[in-house]
Amino acid sequence: MEWNNWRHWLHGLIGASIGSASTAVLSVVGTSITGDPLNWHQVLTIMASGALVGAMTYLKQSPLPAETTETKTTITVEQKTETTKEN
């Protein structure tokens, strides 16, 4: 497999995790405004669970990068030379 496929796949997985974790922060902000503020342990737990949900959703959509195969074709060209005898 090519590194570009893995790089693209990891980029998507990390992006989905970060996006979901940042969305989870909105629930932390909403909870803090309407009720008691949360401590850092609770905030990090909510962010980690959001990131996990995002990663699992991405893995459902794209379990592993696509495998690429490489085909090599070799062409051999022979050149024939003719010699003629002149009298």
N, CA, C and O atoms as a Maestro MAE file, in Angstrom:
{
 s_m_m2io_version
 :::
 2.0.0
}

f_m_ct {
 s_m_title
 :::
 protein
 m_atom[348] {
  # First column is atom index #
  i_m_mmod_type
  r_m_x_coord
  r_m_y_coord
  r_m_z_coord
  i_m_residue_number
  s_m_chain_name
  s_m_pdb_residue_name
  s_m_pdb_atom_name
  i_m_atomic_number
  :::
  1 25 0.836 -1.189 0.000 1 A "MET " " N  " 7
  2 3 0.000 0.000 0.000 1 A "MET " " CA " 6
  3 2 0.873 1.242 0.000 1 A "MET " " C  " 6
  4 15 1.957 1.271 0.582 1 A "MET " " O  " 8
  5 25 0.381 2.232 -0.651 2 A "GLU " " N  " 7
  6 3 1.127 3.474 -0.716 2 A "GLU " " CA " 6
  7 2 0.936 4.278 0.557 2 A "GLU " " C  " 6
  8 15 -0.117 4.215 1.192 2 A "GLU " " O  " 8
  9 25 1.956 5.031 0.923 3 A "TRP " " N  " 7
  10 3 1.903 5.862 2.120 3 A "TRP " " CA " 6
  11 2 0.829 6.946 1.973 3 A "TRP " " C  " 6
  12 15 0.200 7.323 2.961 3 A "TRP " " O  " 8
  13 25 0.612 7.447 0.760 4 A "ASN " " N  " 7
  14 3 -0.394 8.494 0.558 4 A "ASN " " CA " 6
  15 2 -1.786 8.021 0.952 4 A "ASN " " C  " 6
  16 15 -2.568 8.800 1.495 4 A "ASN " " O  " 8
  17 25 -2.109 6.758 0.688 5 A "ASN " " N  " 7
  18 3 -3.414 6.234 1.081 5 A "ASN " " CA " 6
  19 2 -3.544 6.217 2.598 5 A "ASN " " C  " 6
  20 15 -4.575 6.618 3.138 5 A "ASN " " O  " 8
  21 25 -2.505 5.754 3.287 6 A "TRP " " N  " 7
  22 3 -2.542 5.716 4.747 6 A "TRP " " CA " 6
  23 2 -2.580 7.125 5.321 6 A "TRP " " C  " 6
  24 15 -3.286 7.391 6.294 6 A "TRP " " O  " 8
  25 25 -1.825 8.013 4.717 7 A "ARG " " N  " 7
  26 3 -1.784 9.407 5.191 7 A "ARG " " CA " 6
  27 2 -3.162 10.048 5.053 7 A "ARG " " C  " 6
  28 15 -3.627 10.724 5.971 7 A "ARG " " O  " 8
  29 25 -3.801 9.844 3.939 8 A "HIS " " N  " 7
  30 3 -5.139 10.386 3.712 8 A "HIS " " CA " 6
  31 2 -6.138 9.794 4.706 8 A "HIS " " C  " 6
  32 15 -6.982 10.507 5.249 8 A "HIS " " O  " 8
  33 25 -6.035 8.488 4.937 9 A "TRP " " N  " 7
  34 3 -6.938 7.807 5.858 9 A "TRP " " CA " 6
  35 2 -6.751 8.315 7.286 9 A "TRP " " C  " 6
  36 15 -7.732 8.597 7.973 9 A "TRP " " O  " 8
  37 25 -5.496 8.435 7.740 10 A "LEU " " N  " 7
  38 3 -5.212 8.946 9.083 10 A "LEU " " CA " 6
  39 2 -5.668 10.391 9.235 10 A "LEU " " C  " 6
  40 15 -6.179 10.782 10.284 10 A "LEU " " O  " 8
  41 25 -5.482 11.172 8.194 11 A "HIS " " N  " 7
  42 3 -5.922 12.568 8.215 11 A "HIS " " CA " 6
  43 2 -7.429 12.636 8.433 11 A "HIS " " C  " 6
  44 15 -7.902 13.443 9.232 11 A "HIS " " O  " 8
  45 25 -8.173 11.809 7.740 12 A "GLY " " N  " 7
  46 3 -9.626 11.779 7.905 12 A "GLY " " CA " 6
  47 2 -10.041 11.299 9.286 12 A "GLY " " C  " 6
  48 15 -10.979 11.835 9.877 12 A "GLY " " O  " 8
  49 25 -9.350 10.295 9.802 13 A "LEU " " N  " 7
  50 3 -9.667 9.759 11.133 13 A "LEU " " CA " 6
  51 2 -9.410 10.793 12.221 13 A "LEU " " C  " 6
  52 15 -10.236 10.976 13.114 13 A "LEU " " O  " 8
  53 25 -8.276 11.461 12.149 14 A "ILE " " N  " 7
  54 3 -7.951 12.491 13.134 14 A "ILE " " CA " 6
  55 2 -8.896 13.678 12.997 14 A "ILE " " C  " 6
  56 15 -9.327 14.249 14.000 14 A "ILE " " O  " 8
  57 25 -9.218 14.050 11.770 15 A "GLY " " N  " 7
  58 3 -10.153 15.155 11.547 15 A "GLY " " CA " 6
  59 2 -11.534 14.868 12.113 15 A "GLY " " C  " 6
  60 15 -12.164 15.746 12.702 15 A "GLY " " O  " 8
  61 25 -12.005 13.641 11.934 16 A "ALA " " N  " 7
  62 3 -13.316 13.270 12.473 16 A "ALA " " CA " 6
  63 2 -13.297 13.287 13.997 16 A "ALA " " C  " 6
  64 15 -14.271 13.704 14.625 16 A "ALA " " O  " 8
  65 25 -12.203 12.840 14.590 17 A "SER " " N  " 7
  66 3 -12.084 12.836 16.049 17 A "SER " " CA " 6
  67 2 -12.064 14.255 16.611 17 A "SER " " C  " 6
  68 15 -12.747 14.549 17.592 17 A "SER " " O  " 8
  69 25 -11.281 15.127 15.990 18 A "ILE " " N  " 7
  70 3 -11.200 16.507 16.460 18 A "ILE " " CA " 6
  71 2 -12.529 17.220 16.273 18 A "ILE " " C  " 6
  72 15 -12.961 17.965 17.153 18 A "ILE " " O  " 8
  73 25 -13.178 17.003 15.146 19 A "GLY " " N  " 7
  74 3 -14.474 17.634 14.901 19 A "GLY " " CA " 6
  75 2 -15.523 17.216 15.917 19 A "GLY " " C  " 6
  76 15 -16.294 18.045 16.400 19 A "GLY " " O  " 8
  77 25 -15.550 15.931 16.240 20 A "SER " " N  " 7
  78 3 -16.524 15.447 17.219 20 A "SER " " CA " 6
  79 2 -16.196 15.925 18.621 20 A "SER " " C  " 6
  80 15 -17.100 16.236 19.396 20 A "SER " " O  " 8
  81 25 -14.919 15.988 18.957 21 A "ALA " " N  " 7
  82 3 -14.526 16.483 20.281 21 A "ALA " " CA " 6
  83 2 -14.885 17.949 20.433 21 A "ALA " " C  " 6
  84 15 -15.333 18.371 21.499 21 A "ALA " " O  " 8
  85 25 -14.695 18.731 19.379 22 A "SER " " N  " 7
  86 3 -15.046 20.147 19.473 22 A "SER " " CA " 6
  87 2 -16.558 20.348 19.547 22 A "SER " " C  " 6
  88 15 -17.028 21.295 20.177 22 A "SER " " O  " 8
  89 25 -17.309 19.472 18.916 23 A "THR " " N  " 7
  90 3 -18.762 19.539 19.035 23 A "THR " " CA " 6
  91 2 -19.192 19.203 20.459 23 A "THR " " C  " 6
  92 15 -20.152 19.779 20.971 23 A "THR " " O  " 8
  93 25 -18.493 18.282 21.093 24 A "ALA " " N  " 7
  94 3 -18.812 17.920 22.473 24 A "ALA " " CA " 6
  95 2 -18.567 19.086 23.423 24 A "ALA " " C  " 6
  96 15 -19.205 19.182 24.472 24 A "ALA " " O  " 8
  97 25 -17.647 19.968 23.057 25 A "VAL " " N  " 7
  98 3 -17.384 21.140 23.889 25 A "VAL " " CA " 6
  99 2 -18.633 22.018 23.990 25 A "VAL " " C  " 6
  100 15 -18.856 22.660 25.017 25 A "VAL " " O  " 8
  101 25 -19.438 22.049 22.946 26 A "LEU " " N  " 7
  102 3 -20.676 22.835 22.998 26 A "LEU " " CA " 6
  103 2 -21.603 22.345 24.102 26 A "LEU " " C  " 6
  104 15 -22.258 23.151 24.763 26 A "LEU " " O  " 8
  105 25 -21.662 21.050 24.305 27 A "SER " " N  " 7
  106 3 -22.497 20.540 25.391 27 A "SER " " CA " 6
  107 2 -21.910 20.917 26.745 27 A "SER " " C  " 6
  108 15 -22.654 21.137 27.700 27 A "SER " " O  " 8
  109 25 -20.592 20.996 26.839 28 A "VAL " " N  " 7
  110 3 -19.946 21.430 28.082 28 A "VAL " " CA " 6
  111 2 -20.289 22.886 28.364 28 A "VAL " " C  " 6
  112 15 -20.618 23.248 29.493 28 A "VAL " " O  " 8
  113 25 -20.209 23.716 27.332 29 A "VAL " " N  " 7
  114 3 -20.532 25.132 27.502 29 A "VAL " " CA " 6
  115 2 -21.999 25.296 27.885 29 A "VAL " " C  " 6
  116 15 -22.331 26.070 28.782 29 A "VAL " " O  " 8
  117 25 -22.864 24.570 27.207 30 A "GLY " " N  " 7
  118 3 -24.292 24.651 27.525 30 A "GLY " " CA " 6
  119 2 -24.596 24.197 28.940 30 A "GLY " " C  " 6
  120 15 -25.421 24.806 29.621 30 A "GLY " " O  " 8
  121 25 -23.954 23.155 29.386 31 A "THR " " N  " 7
  122 3 -24.159 22.663 30.751 31 A "THR " " CA " 6
  123 2 -23.647 23.677 31.769 31 A "THR " " C  " 6
  124 15 -24.276 23.893 32.804 31 A "THR " " O  " 8
  125 25 -22.508 24.296 31.475 32 A "SER " " N  " 7
  126 3 -21.935 25.267 32.398 32 A "SER " " CA " 6
  127 2 -22.791 26.521 32.513 32 A "SER " " C  " 6
  128 15 -22.857 27.126 33.583 32 A "SER " " O  " 8
  129 25 -23.438 26.915 31.442 33 A "ILE " " N  " 7
  130 3 -24.274 28.116 31.461 33 A "ILE " " CA " 6
  131 2 -25.567 27.857 32.230 33 A "ILE " " C  " 6
  132 15 -26.001 28.699 33.016 33 A "ILE " " O  " 8
  133 25 -26.173 26.709 32.010 34 A "THR " " N  " 7
  134 3 -27.480 26.442 32.613 34 A "THR " " CA " 6
  135 2 -27.410 25.832 34.003 34 A "THR " " C  " 6
  136 15 -28.394 25.885 34.740 34 A "THR " " O  " 8
  137 25 -26.293 25.262 34.377 35 A "GLY " " N  " 7
  138 3 -26.225 24.596 35.675 35 A "GLY " " CA " 6
  139 2 -24.877 24.798 36.321 35 A "GLY " " C  " 6
  140 15 -24.223 25.820 36.116 35 A "GLY " " O  " 8
  141 25 -24.468 23.831 37.095 36 A "ASP " " N  " 7
  142 3 -23.175 23.897 37.765 36 A "ASP " " CA " 6
  143 2 -22.053 23.711 36.759 36 A "ASP " " C  " 6
  144 15 -22.159 22.875 35.862 36 A "ASP " " O  " 8
  145 25 -20.969 24.487 36.898 37 A "PRO " " N  " 7
  146 3 -19.827 24.292 36.004 37 A "PRO " " CA " 6
  147 2 -19.185 22.926 36.229 37 A "PRO " " C  " 6
  148 15 -19.185 22.395 37.340 37 A "PRO " " O  " 8
  149 25 -18.651 22.387 35.175 38 A "LEU " " N  " 7
  150 3 -18.007 21.072 35.241 38 A "LEU " " CA " 6
  151 2 -16.525 21.223 35.569 38 A "LEU " " C  " 6
  152 15 -15.916 22.250 35.268 38 A "LEU " " O  " 8
  153 25 -15.953 20.198 36.187 39 A "ASN " " N  " 7
  154 3 -14.510 20.232 36.429 39 A "ASN " " CA " 6
  155 2 -13.783 19.706 35.193 39 A "ASN " " C  " 6
  156 15 -14.421 19.215 34.262 39 A "ASN " " O  " 8
  157 25 -12.449 19.806 35.179 40 A "TRP " " N  " 7
  158 3 -11.671 19.436 34.003 40 A "TRP " " CA " 6
  159 2 -11.786 17.954 33.678 40 A "TRP " " C  " 6
  160 15 -11.764 17.572 32.508 40 A "TRP " " O  " 8
  161 25 -11.906 17.129 34.687 41 A "HIS " " N  " 7
  162 3 -12.036 15.693 34.448 41 A "HIS " " CA " 6
  163 2 -13.319 15.405 33.664 41 A "HIS " " C  " 6
  164 15 -13.307 14.609 32.724 41 A "HIS " " O  " 8
  165 25 -14.407 16.041 34.042 42 A "GLN " " N  " 7
  166 3 -15.671 15.836 33.330 42 A "GLN " " CA " 6
  167 2 -15.606 16.387 31.908 42 A "GLN " " C  " 6
  168 15 -16.124 15.777 30.972 42 A "GLN " " O  " 8
  169 25 -14.965 17.544 31.755 43 A "VAL " " N  " 7
  170 3 -14.841 18.148 30.425 43 A "VAL " " CA " 6
  171 2 -14.025 17.242 29.503 43 A "VAL " " C  " 6
  172 15 -14.417 17.003 28.361 43 A "VAL " " O  " 8
  173 25 -12.893 16.737 29.996 44 A "LEU " " N  " 7
  174 3 -12.049 15.866 29.169 44 A "LEU " " CA " 6
  175 2 -12.742 14.538 28.863 44 A "LEU " " C  " 6
  176 15 -12.552 13.974 27.785 44 A "LEU " " O  " 8
  177 25 -13.543 14.037 29.805 45 A "THR " " N  " 7
  178 3 -14.289 12.801 29.559 45 A "THR " " CA " 6
  179 2 -15.314 13.001 28.451 45 A "THR " " C  " 6
  180 15 -15.472 12.142 27.583 45 A "THR " " O  " 8
  181 25 -16.004 14.127 28.480 46 A "ILE " " N  " 7
  182 3 -16.994 14.426 27.439 46 A "ILE " " CA " 6
  183 2 -16.303 14.595 26.083 46 A "ILE " " C  " 6
  184 15 -16.796 14.102 25.068 46 A "ILE " " O  " 8
  185 25 -15.159 15.294 26.066 47 A "MET " " N  " 7
  186 3 -14.438 15.477 24.804 47 A "MET " " CA " 6
  187 2 -13.909 14.152 24.265 47 A "MET " " C  " 6
  188 15 -13.974 13.900 23.062 47 A "MET " " O  " 8
  189 25 -13.388 13.307 25.150 48 A "ALA " " N  " 7
  190 3 -12.855 12.016 24.711 48 A "ALA " " CA " 6
  191 2 -13.960 11.118 24.170 48 A "ALA " " C  " 6
  192 15 -13.765 10.415 23.179 48 A "ALA " " O  " 8
  193 25 -15.112 11.143 24.816 49 A "SER " " N  " 7
  194 3 -16.216 10.310 24.314 49 A "SER " " CA " 6
  195 2 -16.720 10.834 22.977 49 A "SER " " C  " 6
  196 15 -17.095 10.044 22.110 49 A "SER " " O  " 8
  197 25 -16.737 12.156 22.792 50 A "GLY " " N  " 7
  198 3 -17.107 12.726 21.495 50 A "GLY " " CA " 6
  199 2 -16.118 12.352 20.412 50 A "GLY " " C  " 6
  200 15 -16.509 12.027 19.291 50 A "GLY " " O  " 8
  201 25 -14.823 12.398 20.747 51 A "ALA " " N  " 7
  202 3 -13.790 12.018 19.779 51 A "ALA " " CA " 6
  203 2 -13.902 10.537 19.421 51 A "ALA " " C  " 6
  204 15 -13.709 10.158 18.266 51 A "ALA " " O  " 8
  205 25 -14.212 9.709 20.405 52 A "LEU " " N  " 7
  206 3 -14.371 8.276 20.157 52 A "LEU " " CA " 6
  207 2 -15.550 8.000 19.230 52 A "LEU " " C  " 6
  208 15 -15.458 7.157 18.337 52 A "LEU " " O  " 8
  209 25 -16.648 8.705 19.439 53 A "VAL " " N  " 7
  210 3 -17.817 8.535 18.564 53 A "VAL " " CA " 6
  211 2 -17.468 8.963 17.134 53 A "VAL " " C  " 6
  212 15 -17.835 8.284 16.175 53 A "VAL " " O  " 8
  213 25 -16.767 10.077 16.993 54 A "GLY " " N  " 7
  214 3 -16.349 10.527 15.665 54 A "GLY " " CA " 6
  215 2 -15.422 9.544 14.976 54 A "GLY " " C  " 6
  216 15 -15.563 9.285 13.781 54 A "GLY " " O  " 8
  217 25 -14.468 8.991 15.730 55 A "ALA " " N  " 7
  218 3 -13.537 8.017 15.164 55 A "ALA " " CA " 6
  219 2 -14.265 6.739 14.746 55 A "ALA " " C  " 6
  220 15 -13.993 6.187 13.680 55 A "ALA " " O  " 8
  221 25 -15.173 6.280 15.569 56 A "MET " " N  " 7
  222 3 -15.915 5.054 15.240 56 A "MET " " CA " 6
  223 2 -16.818 5.269 14.015 56 A "MET " " C  " 6
  224 15 -16.974 4.370 13.189 56 A "MET " " O  " 8
  225 25 -17.402 6.450 13.908 57 A "THR " " N  " 7
  226 3 -18.225 6.755 12.731 57 A "THR " " CA " 6
  227 2 -17.368 6.768 11.469 57 A "THR " " C  " 6
  228 15 -17.782 6.262 10.426 57 A "THR " " O  " 8
  229 25 -16.171 7.349 11.565 58 A "TYR " " N  " 7
  230 3 -15.272 7.375 10.417 58 A "TYR " " CA " 6
  231 2 -14.828 5.964 10.044 58 A "TYR " " C  " 6
  232 15 -14.761 5.619 8.865 58 A "TYR " " O  " 8
  233 25 -14.525 5.148 11.060 59 A "LEU " " N  " 7
  234 3 -14.098 3.776 10.780 59 A "LEU " " CA " 6
  235 2 -15.217 2.943 10.173 59 A "LEU " " C  " 6
  236 15 -14.959 2.012 9.409 59 A "LEU " " O  " 8
  237 25 -16.455 3.276 10.509 60 A "LYS " " N  " 7
  238 3 -17.581 2.578 9.889 60 A "LYS " " CA " 6
  239 2 -17.646 2.907 8.406 60 A "LYS " " C  " 6
  240 15 -17.924 2.040 7.577 60 A "LYS " " O  " 8
  241 25 -17.387 4.159 8.082 61 A "GLN " " N  " 7
  242 3 -17.448 4.617 6.694 61 A "GLN " " CA " 6
  243 2 -16.219 4.152 5.908 61 A "GLN " " C  " 6
  244 15 -16.338 3.760 4.747 61 A "GLN " " O  " 8
  245 25 -15.047 4.194 6.532 62 A "SER " " N  " 7
  246 3 -13.800 3.877 5.834 62 A "SER " " CA " 6
  247 2 -12.917 3.026 6.744 62 A "SER " " C  " 6
  248 15 -12.016 3.555 7.394 62 A "SER " " O  " 8
  249 25 -13.161 1.710 6.801 63 A "PRO " " N  " 7
  250 3 -12.440 0.855 7.742 63 A "PRO " " CA " 6
  251 2 -10.923 0.860 7.575 63 A "PRO " " C  " 6
  252 15 -10.204 0.978 8.567 63 A "PRO " " O  " 8
  253 25 -10.429 0.736 6.374 64 A "LEU " " N  " 7
  254 3 -8.997 0.769 6.081 64 A "LEU " " CA " 6
  255 2 -8.810 1.439 4.731 64 A "LEU " " C  " 6
  256 15 -9.725 1.446 3.908 64 A "LEU " " O  " 8
  257 25 -7.633 2.001 4.498 65 A "PRO " " N  " 7
  258 3 -7.416 2.602 3.185 65 A "PRO " " CA " 6
  259 2 -7.473 1.555 2.082 65 A "PRO " " C  " 6
  260 15 -7.167 0.382 2.296 65 A "PRO " " O  " 8
  261 25 -7.868 2.005 0.910 66 A "ALA " " N  " 7
  262 3 -7.961 1.093 -0.230 66 A "ALA " " CA " 6
  263 2 -6.574 0.593 -0.599 66 A "ALA " " C  " 6
  264 15 -5.594 1.338 -0.581 66 A "ALA " " O  " 8
  265 25 -6.523 -0.672 -0.928 67 A "GLU " " N  " 7
  266 3 -5.250 -1.270 -1.315 67 A "GLU " " CA " 6
  267 2 -5.001 -0.989 -2.791 67 A "GLU " " C  " 6
  268 15 -5.884 -1.169 -3.630 67 A "GLU " " O  " 8
  269 25 -3.817 -0.558 -3.084 68 A "THR " " N  " 7
  270 3 -3.467 -0.297 -4.475 68 A "THR " " CA " 6
  271 2 -2.522 -1.392 -4.951 68 A "THR " " C  " 6
  272 15 -1.666 -1.868 -4.205 68 A "THR " " O  " 8
  273 25 -2.693 -1.765 -6.168 69 A "THR " " N  " 7
  274 3 -1.803 -2.765 -6.758 69 A "THR " " CA " 6
  275 2 -1.027 -2.108 -7.879 69 A "THR " " C  " 6
  276 15 -1.515 -1.201 -8.554 69 A "THR " " O  " 8
  277 25 0.163 -2.575 -8.058 70 A "GLU " " N  " 7
  278 3 1.018 -2.008 -9.074 70 A "GLU " " CA " 6
  279 2 1.274 -3.067 -10.141 70 A "GLU " " C  " 6
  280 15 1.674 -4.189 -9.829 70 A "GLU " " O  " 8
  281 25 1.048 -2.712 -11.370 71 A "THR " " N  " 7
  282 3 1.281 -3.628 -12.477 71 A "THR " " CA " 6
  283 2 2.447 -3.098 -13.299 71 A "THR " " C  " 6
  284 15 2.449 -1.946 -13.733 71 A "THR " " O  " 8
  285 25 3.426 -3.949 -13.502 72 A "LYS " " N  " 7
  286 3 4.574 -3.549 -14.317 72 A "LYS " " CA " 6
  287 2 4.579 -4.385 -15.585 72 A "LYS " " C  " 6
  288 15 4.433 -5.606 -15.541 72 A "LYS " " O  " 8
  289 25 4.747 -3.722 -16.700 73 A "THR " " N  " 7
  290 3 4.816 -4.391 -17.985 73 A "THR " " CA " 6
  291 2 6.203 -4.166 -18.572 73 A "THR " " C  " 6
  292 15 6.682 -3.035 -18.653 73 A "THR " " O  " 8
  293 25 6.831 -5.242 -18.974 74 A "THR " " N  " 7
  294 3 8.155 -5.155 -19.577 74 A "THR " " CA " 6
  295 2 8.042 -5.538 -21.046 74 A "THR " " C  " 6
  296 15 7.514 -6.595 -21.394 74 A "THR " " O  " 8
  297 25 8.537 -4.675 -21.876 75 A "ILE " " N  " 7
  298 3 8.517 -4.923 -23.321 75 A "ILE " " CA " 6
  299 2 9.971 -5.040 -23.782 75 A "ILE " " C  " 6
  300 15 10.789 -4.151 -23.544 75 A "ILE " " O  " 8
  301 25 10.266 -6.137 -24.435 76 A "THR " " N  " 7
  302 3 11.611 -6.364 -24.960 76 A "THR " " CA " 6
  303 2 11.559 -6.208 -26.475 76 A "THR " " C  " 6
  304 15 10.747 -6.833 -27.157 76 A "THR " " O  " 8
  305 25 12.427 -5.375 -26.969 77 A "VAL " " N  " 7
  306 3 12.481 -5.135 -28.409 77 A "VAL " " CA " 6
  307 2 13.817 -5.658 -28.919 77 A "VAL " " C  " 6
  308 15 14.880 -5.296 -28.415 77 A "VAL " " O  " 8
  309 25 13.740 -6.515 -29.927 78 A "GLU " " N  " 7
  310 3 14.946 -7.057 -30.532 78 A "GLU " " CA " 6
  311 2 15.102 -6.445 -31.912 78 A "GLU " " C  " 6
  312 15 14.139 -6.309 -32.666 78 A "GLU " " O  " 8
  313 25 16.312 -6.086 -32.217 79 A "GLN " " N  " 7
  314 3 16.576 -5.514 -33.525 79 A "GLN " " CA " 6
  315 2 17.387 -6.518 -34.321 79 A "GLN " " C  " 6
  316 15 18.441 -6.978 -33.881 79 A "GLN " " O  " 8
  317 25 16.876 -6.854 -35.506 80 A "LYS " " N  " 7
  318 3 17.575 -7.795 -36.369 80 A "LYS " " CA " 6
  319 2 18.320 -7.005 -37.428 80 A "LYS " " C  " 6
  320 15 17.799 -6.068 -38.033 80 A "LYS " " O  " 8
  321 25 19.537 -7.415 -37.620 81 A "THR " " N  " 7
  322 3 20.312 -6.783 -38.691 81 A "THR " " CA " 6
  323 2 20.655 -7.853 -39.714 81 A "THR " " C  " 6
  324 15 21.023 -8.976 -39.371 81 A "THR " " O  " 8
  325 25 20.528 -7.483 -40.947 82 A "GLU " " N  " 7
  326 3 20.829 -8.429 -42.018 82 A "GLU " " CA " 6
  327 2 22.104 -7.978 -42.710 82 A "GLU " " C  " 6
  328 15 22.329 -6.794 -42.963 82 A "GLU " " O  " 8
  329 25 22.897 -8.942 -42.994 83 A "THR " " N  " 7
  330 3 24.110 -8.642 -43.743 83 A "THR " " CA " 6
  331 2 23.967 -9.274 -45.125 83 A "THR " " C  " 6
  332 15 23.501 -10.405 -45.264 83 A "THR " " O  " 8
  333 25 24.354 -8.562 -46.083 84 A "THR " " N  " 7
  334 3 24.280 -9.109 -47.448 84 A "THR " " CA " 6
  335 2 25.688 -9.199 -48.019 84 A "THR " " C  " 6
  336 15 26.549 -8.363 -47.747 84 A "THR " " O  " 8
  337 25 25.894 -10.240 -48.818 85 A "LYS " " N  " 7
  338 3 27.185 -10.448 -49.463 85 A "LYS " " CA " 6
  339 2 27.088 -9.899 -50.872 85 A "LYS " " C  " 6
  340 15 26.158 -10.193 -51.624 85 A "LYS " " O  " 8
  341 25 28.040 -9.126 -51.187 86 A "GLU " " N  " 7
  342 3 28.084 -8.631 -52.562 86 A "GLU " " CA " 6
  343 2 29.209 -9.325 -53.296 86 A "GLU " " C  " 6
  344 15 30.294 -9.524 -52.750 86 A "GLU " " O  " 8
  345 25 28.951 -9.684 -54.507 87 A "ASN " " N  " 7
  346 3 29.957 -10.358 -55.309 87 A "ASN " " CA " 6
  347 2 30.794 -9.395 -56.067 87 A "ASN " " C  " 6
  348 15 31.697 -9.803 -56.798 87 A "ASN " " O  " 8
  :::
 }
 m_bond[347] {
  # First column is bond index #
  i_m_from
  i_m_to
  i_m_order
  :::
  1 1 2 1
  2 2 3 1
  3 3 4 2
  4 3 5 1
  5 5 6 1
  6 6 7 1
  7 7 8 2
  8 7 9 1
  9 9 10 1
  10 10 11 1
  11 11 12 2
  12 11 13 1
  13 13 14 1
  14 14 15 1
  15 15 16 2
  16 15 17 1
  17 17 18 1
  18 18 19 1
  19 19 20 2
  20 19 21 1
  21 21 22 1
  22 22 23 1
  23 23 24 2
  24 23 25 1
  25 25 26 1
  26 26 27 1
  27 27 28 2
  28 27 29 1
  29 29 30 1
  30 30 31 1
  31 31 32 2
  32 31 33 1
  33 33 34 1
  34 34 35 1
  35 35 36 2
  36 35 37 1
  37 37 38 1
  38 38 39 1
  39 39 40 2
  40 39 41 1
  41 41 42 1
  42 42 43 1
  43 43 44 2
  44 43 45 1
  45 45 46 1
  46 46 47 1
  47 47 48 2
  48 47 49 1
  49 49 50 1
  50 50 51 1
  51 51 52 2
  52 51 53 1
  53 53 54 1
  54 54 55 1
  55 55 56 2
  56 55 57 1
  57 57 58 1
  58 58 59 1
  59 59 60 2
  60 59 61 1
  61 61 62 1
  62 62 63 1
  63 63 64 2
  64 63 65 1
  65 65 66 1
  66 66 67 1
  67 67 68 2
  68 67 69 1
  69 69 70 1
  70 70 71 1
  71 71 72 2
  72 71 73 1
  73 73 74 1
  74 74 75 1
  75 75 76 2
  76 75 77 1
  77 77 78 1
  78 78 79 1
  79 79 80 2
  80 79 81 1
  81 81 82 1
  82 82 83 1
  83 83 84 2
  84 83 85 1
  85 85 86 1
  86 86 87 1
  87 87 88 2
  88 87 89 1
  89 89 90 1
  90 90 91 1
  91 91 92 2
  92 91 93 1
  93 93 94 1
  94 94 95 1
  95 95 96 2
  96 95 97 1
  97 97 98 1
  98 98 99 1
  99 99 100 2
  100 99 101 1
  101 101 102 1
  102 102 103 1
  103 103 104 2
  104 103 105 1
  105 105 106 1
  106 106 107 1
  107 107 108 2
  108 107 109 1
  109 109 110 1
  110 110 111 1
  111 111 112 2
  112 111 113 1
  113 113 114 1
  114 114 115 1
  115 115 116 2
  116 115 117 1
  117 117 118 1
  118 118 119 1
  119 119 120 2
  120 119 121 1
  121 121 122 1
  122 122 123 1
  123 123 124 2
  124 123 125 1
  125 125 126 1
  126 126 127 1
  127 127 128 2
  128 127 129 1
  129 129 130 1
  130 130 131 1
  131 131 132 2
  132 131 133 1
  133 133 134 1
  134 134 135 1
  135 135 136 2
  136 135 137 1
  137 137 138 1
  138 138 139 1
  139 139 140 2
  140 139 141 1
  141 141 142 1
  142 142 143 1
  143 143 144 2
  144 143 145 1
  145 145 146 1
  146 146 147 1
  147 147 148 2
  148 147 149 1
  149 149 150 1
  150 150 151 1
  151 151 152 2
  152 151 153 1
  153 153 154 1
  154 154 155 1
  155 155 156 2
  156 155 157 1
  157 157 158 1
  158 158 159 1
  159 159 160 2
  160 159 161 1
  161 161 162 1
  162 162 163 1
  163 163 164 2
  164 163 165 1
  165 165 166 1
  166 166 167 1
  167 167 168 2
  168 167 169 1
  169 169 170 1
  170 170 171 1
  171 171 172 2
  172 171 173 1
  173 173 174 1
  174 174 175 1
  175 175 176 2
  176 175 177 1
  177 177 178 1
  178 178 179 1
  179 179 180 2
  180 179 181 1
  181 181 182 1
  182 182 183 1
  183 183 184 2
  184 183 185 1
  185 185 186 1
  186 186 187 1
  187 187 188 2
  188 187 189 1
  189 189 190 1
  190 190 191 1
  191 191 192 2
  192 191 193 1
  193 193 194 1
  194 194 195 1
  195 195 196 2
  196 195 197 1
  197 197 198 1
  198 198 199 1
  199 199 200 2
  200 199 201 1
  201 201 202 1
  202 202 203 1
  203 203 204 2
  204 203 205 1
  205 205 206 1
  206 206 207 1
  207 207 208 2
  208 207 209 1
  209 209 210 1
  210 210 211 1
  211 211 212 2
  212 211 213 1
  213 213 214 1
  214 214 215 1
  215 215 216 2
  216 215 217 1
  217 217 218 1
  218 218 219 1
  219 219 220 2
  220 219 221 1
  221 221 222 1
  222 222 223 1
  223 223 224 2
  224 223 225 1
  225 225 226 1
  226 226 227 1
  227 227 228 2
  228 227 229 1
  229 229 230 1
  230 230 231 1
  231 231 232 2
  232 231 233 1
  233 233 234 1
  234 234 235 1
  235 235 236 2
  236 235 237 1
  237 237 238 1
  238 238 239 1
  239 239 240 2
  240 239 241 1
  241 241 242 1
  242 242 243 1
  243 243 244 2
  244 243 245 1
  245 245 246 1
  246 246 247 1
  247 247 248 2
  248 247 249 1
  249 249 250 1
  250 250 251 1
  251 251 252 2
  252 251 253 1
  253 253 254 1
  254 254 255 1
  255 255 256 2
  256 255 257 1
  257 257 258 1
  258 258 259 1
  259 259 260 2
  260 259 261 1
  261 261 262 1
  262 262 263 1
  263 263 264 2
  264 263 265 1
  265 265 266 1
  266 266 267 1
  267 267 268 2
  268 267 269 1
  269 269 270 1
  270 270 271 1
  271 271 272 2
  272 271 273 1
  273 273 274 1
  274 274 275 1
  275 275 276 2
  276 275 277 1
  277 277 278 1
  278 278 279 1
  279 279 280 2
  280 279 281 1
  281 281 282 1
  282 282 283 1
  283 283 284 2
  284 283 285 1
  285 285 286 1
  286 286 287 1
  287 287 288 2
  288 287 289 1
  289 289 290 1
  290 290 291 1
  291 291 292 2
  292 291 293 1
  293 293 294 1
  294 294 295 1
  295 295 296 2
  296 295 297 1
  297 297 298 1
  298 298 299 1
  299 299 300 2
  300 299 301 1
  301 301 302 1
  302 302 303 1
  303 303 304 2
  304 303 305 1
  305 305 306 1
  306 306 307 1
  307 307 308 2
  308 307 309 1
  309 309 310 1
  310 310 311 1
  311 311 312 2
  312 311 313 1
  313 313 314 1
  314 314 315 1
  315 315 316 2
  316 315 317 1
  317 317 318 1
  318 318 319 1
  319 319 320 2
  320 319 321 1
  321 321 322 1
  322 322 323 1
  323 323 324 2
  324 323 325 1
  325 325 326 1
  326 326 327 1
  327 327 328 2
  328 327 329 1
  329 329 330 1
  330 330 331 1
  331 331 332 2
  332 331 333 1
  333 333 334 1
  334 334 335 1
  335 335 336 2
  336 335 337 1
  337 337 338 1
  338 338 339 1
  339 339 340 2
  340 339 341 1
  341 341 342 1
  342 342 343 1
  343 343 344 2
  344 343 345 1
  345 345 346 1
  346 346 347 1
  347 347 348 2
  :::
 }
}
